[in-house]
Amino acid sequence: MNPVQVEQASYQMPPQDGITVAHFLTVADIERSLRFYETVFGGRILSRGDSSGAPGYIQFANTWLIVNVGGGPTPDKPSVTLSVPTDPDAVSSFMNIRVADIQACYDLWRRRGADFITEPKDKYGETRCYIRDPDGYIIEVGQSKPGVAFG
C-alpha cells in the first residue's frame, strides 16, 4: 500500500458484536459533504440520506461519518439544536487523521480539493496541518516523527 492509500476497514455499521464509533457532523448540504469526504479521502458512501430526514453515511479508513442537516430539539434530545459552525475559527473539537507520509497526503488531498489552512508544520513530536471541510469543520492531519510512539 502506498503512503496515501486508505485501506477500507471491513467493520460493520451497526456492529454485530461490541461497539462501533462514528462521528456525526451537522452539515448544510448532505450531498456536498459526502462528495468532499469521498473525493478528498477516498471514502465510500454507504447511504446518501433521504428527503424524510435520514442522514448520509460515509466510511473511510476505520471510521464512519454520519452527516445530516441541522434541526431543533427531538424527543430524545429535547434541549439540543444542531447547526453548522457559525464561526469556523472557533472550534471545540475536531477529527484527527494520522498518516504515514504527511507530505504525500498533503500533495494528493490538495490536488483533490482539500482546503488546507497551512502547509505541514513541525510541532512537538509530529508534523501536522489542518484541512477545512465544506462546512468549516477542521480536520487535523498528522505524522509522528521517527522515534515517537504513543501507547
Buried (B, 14 or more C-beta within 10 A) or exposed (E): EEEBEBEEEEBEEEEEEEEBEEEEBBBEBBEEBBBBBBEBBBBBBBBBBEEEEEBBBBBBBEBBBBBBBEEEEEEEEEEEEBEBBEEBEEEEEEBEBBBEEBBBBBEBBBEEEBBBEEEBEEEEEBBBBBBBBBBBBBBBBBBBEEEEEEE
